[in-house]
């Protein structure tokens, strides 16, 4: 395999077909640790997120049935599920998430947690407004649920040697990255679809920020004084709009140039921090950094932790 | 949506009062959808029922906490309104709506 790659690099072999090249990239071996650390991070975040969403689930369960506007996997349900059932599932969700984060009985807890997150977050989005910010977390959980994500860094630890790097550990991580990239690309595309390239001029963004903050102000919710002050000026909005489009439409660069990954992740994080500052809109998944974890060689951090744990073991010479 | 007290004081209602959850975007979407579907009166009655004091709860100020920014005055009416603003000008101090349409108006009674 290495020989074939080398001969292609030197121009002696046939050039790979685009699909072959893509498959080769997606299925390239990766360490089990990388996927396992990603599982721990995403599931731990998911468990905490479901704890934070619990009050909203309870509030939603008391809404009148005529407001029920099911989306996604709940579209088949003409009426909302019974409140006790829903609150029971919402209570079990964070515990399942904790078990999945630890890798405990992963083959059961991984898919069960992903399914619970899918159903609960679909449920809270089935009352007249879809919050797109929650999609990425669920998509990541679903990919991880179908992967051998607890072959390393699981509790209790598996007996025997650590598994060798393999394509089955690399593919899910790359699929998670691909989904992250697609969500940003779609967000950028949606802006251009609704407003064309005029969006890059900044006026649309300026009015969007003003409208969003005003809506919060008149509905008695916290709004951003920074955004409120900034909308008085025209000049900041063109660079902010261009930066937004650059982050969103530029997301696919991380699929091609590995060295740009930290830069893009930093820019995307900065974009969400900016949205928080000027719109008082909080995107917890990207702002936690977990949404971008698949872009990094997580096994290095895992190896460091392992060394620290070994050094701290009692009776070991220092 | 707003509540109107006996002395005419108007208070904007919180997402929790309007829709029963703290999600502001959802509350705004519900009001828009109900107005567009011609159900403003139904929404008005629902919110008025949420604001109505319980039979043995004493004076109306027992419910005042759920009305964002409301004082201790008795809420008499609920209105479903569309107010049109120049959003950029609003932050420059122009707080009067350019247009105000009342879609529904209903009394707040006792439960």
HADDOCK unambig.tbl for C-alpha pairs under 7 A between the chains (distance, minus, plus):
assign (segid A and resid 56 and name CA) (segid B and resid 21 and name CA) 6.34 0.50 0.50
assign (segid A and resid 59 and name CA) (segid B and resid 20 and name CA) 6.30 0.50 0.50
assign (segid A and resid 59 and name CA) (segid B and resid 21 and name CA) 5.44 0.50 0.50
assign (segid A and resid 60 and name CA) (segid B and resid 21 and name CA) 6.49 0.50 0.50
assign (segid A and resid 63 and name CA) (segid B and resid 20 and name CA) 6.59 0.50 0.50
assign (segid A and resid 128 and name CA) (segid B and resid 26 and name CA) 6.44 0.50 0.50
assign (segid A and resid 128 and name CA) (segid B and resid 29 and name CA) 6.39 0.50 0.50
assign (segid A and resid 128 and name CA) (segid B and resid 30 and name CA) 6.02 0.50 0.50
assign (segid A and resid 129 and name CA) (segid B and resid 26 and name CA) 5.18 0.50 0.50
assign (segid A and resid 129 and name CA) (segid B and resid 29 and name CA) 6.22 0.50 0.50
assign (segid A and resid 207 and name CA) (segid B and resid 87 and name CA) 6.93 0.50 0.50
assign (segid A and resid 207 and name CA) (segid B and resid 88 and name CA) 6.60 0.50 0.50
assign (segid A and resid 210 and name CA) (segid B and resid 87 and name CA) 5.31 0.50 0.50
assign (segid A and resid 210 and name CA) (segid B and resid 88 and name CA) 5.52 0.50 0.50
assign (segid A and resid 211 and name CA) (segid B and resid 87 and name CA) 5.39 0.50 0.50
assign (segid A and resid 214 and name CA) (segid B and resid 87 and name CA) 6.37 0.50 0.50
assign (segid A and resid 218 and name CA) (segid B and resid 12 and name CA) 6.70 0.50 0.50
assign (segid A and resid 219 and name CA) (segid B and resid 12 and name CA) 6.31 0.50 0.50
assign (segid A and resid 219 and name CA) (segid B and resid 13 and name CA) 6.35 0.50 0.50
assign (segid A and resid 219 and name CA) (segid B and resid 14 and name CA) 5.48 0.50 0.50
assign (segid A and resid 219 and name CA) (segid B and resid 15 and name CA) 6.58 0.50 0.50
assign (segid A and resid 220 and name CA) (segid B and resid 12 and name CA) 6.98 0.50 0.50
assign (segid A and resid 220 and name CA) (segid B and resid 14 and name CA) 5.65 0.50 0.50
assign (segid A and resid 220 and name CA) (segid B and resid 68 and name CA) 5.97 0.50 0.50
assign (segid A and resid 228 and name CA) (segid B and resid 91 and name CA) 5.60 0.50 0.50
assign (segid A and resid 229 and name CA) (segid B and resid 91 and name CA) 6.93 0.50 0.50
assign (segid A and resid 231 and name CA) (segid B and resid 88 and name CA) 6.05 0.50 0.50
assign (segid A and resid 232 and name CA) (segid B and resid 88 and name CA) 6.66 0.50 0.50
assign (segid A and resid 232 and name CA) (segid B and resid 92 and name CA) 6.62 0.50 0.50
